[in-house]
Amino acid sequence: MLNVQTPAARSCDPETSHAAADEITQSGARQKQMARVVAMVHETNGLTSRELAHRHGVDRHMVGRRLSEAETAQEVEKGPARTCAVGGRSSVTWWVKGLALDDAKNMRDAWPELGDEPYKGDLQKDEGGVRQGESASGHHQSW
């Protein structure tokens, strides 16, 4: 059984967040979500949090929150950053604890269906100096 040690709400969050945090923890839903996210990483090692959420059809915010908790519980670890195939931004990859790969070649070998584009590192800029996925004002466009 995974040991959830991190608070689900920050001290500066409103009381409604604390009530929701208490409910999700006491009901066991938080524990189940974390176990599910750890299982997702075991099944699809080396993806970003958005790629994990997309591939498994779950809410990306839930995945992000539970990954952080699973890292604290030493169930998963952050791997090298690369461009996310879903969000288009440089993002850390998530790995089963002890299996993080350090080079893009091994990541390409692990997930060839993502293609080479996500492994180029940071996003490419067009002729106007604007990163793909951003407006000229520098704001991220929705994907």
N, C-alpha and C positions, 0 to 999 in steps of 0.2 A: 504494500500500500504506500502510495506517495505521501510524503510529509510536506504539507503546505505550511510554510513558516512566515511568509510575507503578508503584510496587511493588504486587504483588498481595496481599501480606501486610504487616501492620504489625510494627514491631520488637517490640512487646509480645505478639504472637500466639504461640501454642504452636508447637513444632517441626513438628507435623503440618500446620499451616496453611502453613508455609513450604515443606514438601515438596509439598503440593498446588499451591501457587502456582508452584513451579518446574516441576512436571509440566504444568500447563495452559499455561504460557508456552512451554516448550521443545517441546511437542507441536504448537504452532500453534493450539490450540483457543481460546486467549484472543484472538488476532488475528482468528480467524474469527468469534467471538462479537461482538467489537467492530464488525467490518465489517457483521455482520447487524443489529446495533442501529442503526448509522448509517443503513443502508438502510431500516429500519423508520421512523426519524424522517423520512427523505426521503419515504417513502410516506404517512405519517400525521403531518404536522407539527403541533405545538401541543398534543400530548397530555401527560398526566403519565406518570411511569414505570409506574405500575400500569395505567393505561389502555393504554399501549403493550403491556405484557405480556399483558393480557387480550385485546386486539384481535388480537394475533399468536400467541396460544396458547403463550407461553413463560414460563419462571420469572421472577417479578418481581424476585427478588434478583439474578439474572444481569443483567437489564436495568439495574437500578440501579447495579451495579458497573461495567458497561461504559459507561453514559452518563457517569459521572464521568471515566473514562479518555478517552472521546471528546471530552469538554469540554476536558480538558488538551491533547489533540491538535488542538484548535481545529476540530473537525469539526461539533460541535453547540454550542448555547448555551442557557442557561436563559432562559426568558421569564417573563412575569408569573405570579404564583401565582393559583390559583383552587381552588374545591372540586372534588376529584377525583370523577368520576362512579362510580368503582369503590370507592374507599376511604372517601369521604365526608369527607376531611380537606383542609384547605388545603394545596396542593402546587404546586411549580413546574411549569411546562410546559416542554417541550423542543422546540427548533426547529433547523432547518438553520442553520448559522452565517451570520449576516447577515440572517436573515429573521424574527427574533423580533418579534412584534406587541405593541404597548403597550396596546391597549385591548380591553375585552371584546367590543365590537361586532364587531371584525374576527375575533376568535376564534369568536364565534357564527356569523359568515358562513363561516368556514373549516370548522367542524364542526357544522352545524345539527342533526344527529341526536343530539347530546348534550343538546339542549334548553337551556332558560334556567337551570335549577336549578344547574348547576355554575358559573355565572358570577355568582352572588350574592355571592361573596367568602367570608367566613368562615361556618362552619356556624351555622344558626339554633338558638336555644335554645327549649325548650318552656316551658310555664307554670311549671314547677318550677325553671327556671334551668339545666337540664341540657342540654348540647349533644346534638343528635341523634347517635346512634352511641356515646354514652358511657353508662355506668351512673351512678347517683347518686353513687357514690364517685369518679367522674371517670376511671375506667378505660375504655379504648376497647373496645367490643364487637366481636367478629369479624363480618365482612361475609360 
